[in-house]
Amino acid sequence: MAYKSPVYNVIAVPFEKIVPNTYNPNAVAPPELKLLYDSIREDGYTMPIVCYYVKEEDIYTIVDGFHRYRIMRDYPDIYQREGGMLPVSVIDKPLDQRMVSTIRHNRARGSHDVDLMSNIVKELHELGRSDAWISRHLGMDRDELLRLKQITGLAALFKDVQFGTAWQPIEDEAAAVKEEE
């Protein structure tokens, strides 16, 4: 059977069954958010939001489209007009792959909050993903990944890094003073 993209199976989901994810680092400035509202008000929802269905809780967790979701949440006129339903395209992937999908969607469109992006890197690392995997899947070079890891300040993120011996500490204070002379 040939692959079929999720967008060919868009479903209408009650707004109350949709929840934001806890890791999205994307931020939209107020003028752009107002523009998104104007777009949805004038053109309707032209793109579904992307969600993961959590069967045990009967909820849909947003992977991409939080700001489209937010427009319905914040603007009663949109909620009423849409009958409280949002168009959803469902993907079925494990958490690390959903996180990566969120980042790929966002990076193709705009900017990220650096602290939240650092937390994503930390979470992916804690899920057992290597630096090479994270770099490849998030479209980052090694320097960007290093900067994001440094922001979190967690030594655990560097546990597999080999460090050189550029200097060695002198433990004897008297020896240290003597060397300076």
Secondary structure, DSSP 8 states (H G I E B T S, - for coil): -----GGGG-EEEEGGGEE--S---B---HHHHHHHHHHHHHH---S-EEEEEETTTTEEEEEE-HHHHHHHHH-HHHHHHTTTEEEEEE----HHHHHHHHHHHHHTT--B-HHHHHHHHHHHHHTT--HHHHHHHHT--HHHHHHHHHHHT-GGGGTT-----S------HHHHHHHH-
